[in-house]
Amino acid sequence: MNLIIIIIISIVVIAFLVTNHFKEQEINMRTFTPFFIFAIIVVLNYLKATSLKTALLGLILRFILGMGIGILQGYLAKVYKDNGNVVASGTKMGLAFWLIFIPVRLVVLPWFNVIVAEKIKLESASYIGISFAFVLTGFFLAKGIILHIRKNRLMKQTSIE
């Protein structure tokens, strides 16, 4: 039953990301809201799950993988001024990358499994859930940082002109 719930939640999150990909989003501190939500979820669940402490290296590698994807998505986004605000929206290439990332993630993430105590079932719902949350936390942090860097660069360029 847990596997079905995880699959449904994963599909909902991916569907949300894909359907909102082309929507204009003002680049401000609210850009980091998903990061803070996932960071709280990760910290609270990690602190409760004592058996996952031995899998910390694998989870950190997933966070780094998420950051890499976030950096790429931040650079693939279209950033422009609209009515005095700097906004970002997704591109077709960014969407293609998202759709390619889904099956690639299933191949790459198992490489990040580290030798852990036998009492941890790496396919267990708690490990899979927190693993995905680590990827999303890194993704939203890196994407937000890159979008803010690009916003500042655009603001400097337009003030010079």
SULJO-V144125 format. One record per backbone hydrogen bond with DSSP energy under -1.0 kcal/mol. NH is the residue of the N-H (numbers start at 1). CO is the residue of the C=O. E is the energy in kcal/mol with one decimal. If there is no record, write none. Layout:
# SULJO-V144125
NH	CO	E
NH	CO	E
This chain:
# SULJO-V144125
5	1	-1.8
6	2	-2.5
7	3	-2.4
8	4	-2.4
9	5	-2.7
10	6	-2.6
11	7	-2.4
12	8	-2.4
13	9	-2.6
14	10	-2.5
15	11	-2.8
16	12	-2.5
17	13	-2.4
18	14	-2.6
19	15	-2.7
20	16	-1.9
25	88	-2.4
27	86	-2.7
31	28	-2.0
32	29	-1.6
33	30	-1.6
36	32	-2.3
37	33	-2.3
38	34	-2.7
39	35	-2.8
40	36	-2.2
41	37	-2.1
42	38	-2.8
43	39	-2.6
44	40	-2.6
45	41	-2.4
46	42	-2.7
47	43	-2.5
48	44	-1.4
49	45	-1.8
50	48	-1.3
52	49	-1.3
53	50	-1.3
55	52	-1.6
56	53	-1.1
59	55	-1.9
60	56	-2.7
61	57	-2.3
62	58	-1.5
63	59	-2.0
64	60	-2.4
65	61	-2.3
66	62	-2.6
67	63	-2.1
68	64	-2.3
69	65	-2.1
70	66	-2.5
71	67	-2.7
72	68	-2.0
73	69	-2.6
74	70	-2.6
75	71	-1.9
76	72	-2.0
77	73	-1.3
78	89	-3.2
80	87	-2.3
82	85	-3.4
85	82	-1.8
87	80	-3.1
88	25	-2.3
89	78	-2.0
90	21	-2.2
95	91	-2.2
96	92	-2.6
97	93	-2.3
98	94	-2.1
99	95	-2.5
100	96	-2.3
101	97	-2.5
102	98	-1.2
104	100	-1.6
105	101	-2.9
106	102	-1.0
108	104	-3.0
109	105	-2.1
111	108	-1.6
112	109	-1.6
113	110	-1.4
120	117	-1.9
124	121	-2.4
128	124	-2.6
129	125	-2.7
130	126	-2.4
131	127	-2.1
132	128	-2.3
133	129	-2.1
134	130	-2.1
135	131	-1.8
136	132	-2.4
137	133	-2.4
138	134	-2.2
139	135	-2.3
140	136	-2.7
141	137	-1.9
142	138	-2.3
143	139	-2.6
144	140	-1.8
145	141	-2.2
146	142	-2.6
147	143	-2.5
148	144	-2.1
149	145	-2.3
150	146	-2.6
151	147	-2.3
152	148	-2.5
153	149	-2.2
154	150	-2.3
155	151	-2.7
156	152	-2.2
157	153	-2.2
158	154	-2.6
159	155	-1.6
160	156	-1.4
161	157	-1.4
